[in-house]
Amino acid sequence: MDTRIRVARWADITPIAALAAEALHPAPLGKWLVPDPALRRQVLADVLVIWVEHAMFFGDVQVTDDLTAAAIAFHRYRPIPPPANYPTRLADAAGGHADRFATLDTLLAEKQPTEPHYHLALFAVAPAYQRTGRGTALLAHHRSRLDRIDLPSWTTIPAAGEPLLTRYGYTPRPQITLPDGPTLCPMRRNPTPASDVWPTNTTRTADNRWQNQHA
């Protein structure tokens, strides 16, 4: 299948958030963030709109042309601010689940590198289109872009996604276990095989983030 990858447009924000929420809905992370299945998809989509929009300003969003797969990333070449009015917007979007999203933000921030890097914050394929080559095409495109910028890359994914990201040059880092919840796996990709040292982050505060699914 010939999958066309393009840069997302402003009008794509809501559809991208919806496809990512659909992918996250059945996953352990989605269930932990929003235990109520009747509310889960809408709450996830509303929160994801905030982050997809933020990536339009401080990163990049790549999608398949049919909007069935997306990669949302941040250019952490220098410190970036949190989304505008984030505490208020998160409370409005997540309601009584806001504390769990805030906990996730904090735990991810503790592992976030402090030196310049490219941050793959979210990679999602709509469930109906998984294992159709869309995720593979998007990750291959992602790898080619990383090779051109010659910077480390960082992501955090569900444990089941480790083998997939390993094929694209990522290596596992110490895991994160959410309180009474699932385990997430930070992974990093060096710009060259010889570059294998990354300082431990001991000071970063929460200003981002999260991720989701795999192909």
N, C-alpha and C positions, 0 to 999 in steps of 0.2 A: 504494500500500500504506500502511495506517495502522500506523505503527510506534510502539509504546508505549515510552517511556523511563522508567526508574525508578532509584532509588538502590539500589545493591547491598546485599545482606545478608551477614552474617558467613558463612552457609552457602554463599555464592556464591564465596568466595575460590578454592577449588580449581578449580571449573569455569571461572572467569574466567582463571586462570593457564593452564589447559589450552587454552582457545580462543586465547589470545595466543601460546602456544607453537606451536600448529598453524599460525597465521598467519606466525610468524617462521621456522618450520622451513625453507621453501624459499627464503627471502630471503638475499641476500648477507651481511647482518649475522648471521643465525642460523648460516650456514655458517662464518663467521669465528669466532664465539664457540665453537662446538662442531663441529669439522670432521667428526667421526665421525657419519654419518647414523643409525647404529643407536642411538646414545646421545643424539642431539641433542634430540629432542622431550621426553624425560623430564628431561634436565638443564635445559633452558629452563623447563619447567613448575615444577620444584623451586625454581629461582632466582626466578621470577616470583611464586611464592607469598609470598616474603619481601616483595616490593615492593607487591603488592596488599594484603597485611595492613597494611603500614606506611601506605599511603594511607587505610586505614580510620581510623587514628588522627590523621593529620596532613594530610588532604586530603579528597577525595571520589572515589567510584567510581560512574559512571553506566553503566547497561547497557540493552540492549534487553530487553524482557520475556522473550524466548525465549533469552537468554544467547548470542546469536550475534555480538554486537558490544559493545565496552566502551571506555570512556574513563577512564583512571586519572590523577588529578591531585593535586598537592600545593599547599597554601596556604602559599606562601612570603611571607607577610605579615611574618614575622619569622624568624630562623634556626630551623631545626628539626634535631633530632638524627638521626643515622643509625639504621637499624633496630637493635633491641636485639641485642647479641651478633653484629653483622653479620659480622666476619671469620670467626668460627667457623661461623656458619650458612652463609655463602657457601662455605666450604671443604667443608662437609658436602654441600651441594647440588650444587656444580659439580665437586668432585673435582679432577682434574688440569687442568681448564679454568678454575679460579678466577682465575688470573693474567690471562686475557683479559677476564673480567668486571671485574676490578679496573682494568685499563688503560682500559677503556671508561668506567668511573666517573670516573677521573681526567681523561680528556680532555673529558668532558662538563662536569665541574665547572669546568674552566678557562674555559669559555664562559658559565657560568651567571651571570645578572645578580645583583647584590648588593642592589639596592633591592627593596622589596616588589613581588611579582608573583604571578601565578597560573601554575603550571607544569603544562602538559599533558605528562605523562611518558610515557604510552603510549596509543596509539589503535589498536585492533585489530578486524578483522572476520574471522570464520572464513572460510577460502577458499571453501567451498561456498556462502557467502551474500554474497560480494562482488558488486557491481554489481546488487544487489537493492533498493537504496534504504536499507538499514539504516545504512550509514556516513554517507550524506547526512543522514539524520534525526538521527543522533547528533551530527554536527558542527553542524547547525542549532541543536540544543538547546544545545550548548556555546557557540555564538556568542551566543545570547540570554542565557545566564547571565553571560558576560563583559561584555555591555553593561550588565547590572544592577549588577555590582560595580565597574565603572569603574576597573579596574586593568590595567596591561600584562599580557600573557600571553607565555609562552615555550614552545617545543617544539623537539625535534630529531627529524628524520625521514629516511628514505632519500631519495636525490636524486629518485627517480621520483615522490615524493609532493608535491613543491613546487607544481605547478599546482593540486592539490586544495586545499591549505591557503591558497594565495593567494586563492582564491574566498571564503574566510572571513576575510579581512582580515590575514593573516600576510604578512610580507615577509622575504626571505632575509637572512641574516647570513653572515659568512665560514664557509666549509665546514670540516669536520673529516675528515681522512683517517686511518683506522686503520692501524697498521703492517702492511704487506703485506696490506691489507684494503680494504673498501669505503669510499666517501665518504658522510658524513652531513651533513645540512643543518640547522643551527640556524635557527629562524625566530621572529620576534616579532610581536606584534600590539599596537598602541597603543590606549589607551582612546578616543582621539579622533584624527581625522586631523591635527590641529595638533601633537600630541605626538609628536615624531620624534627625540628625543634620549635615548640610553640610555648611561650611563657604561660604560666598559670595565672588566671584572672582571680585576684583577691579583692578587688575594689569596685568593680562595676556595679551600678545600680540599674534597676529595671527600667528599660525604655523600649522594649520590643516584645513581642514575638512568638511566633510559633508556627508550627508545621503540622503536616498531616500525612498524606497518603503516598502511595507508590503505585506503579503501574500494575 
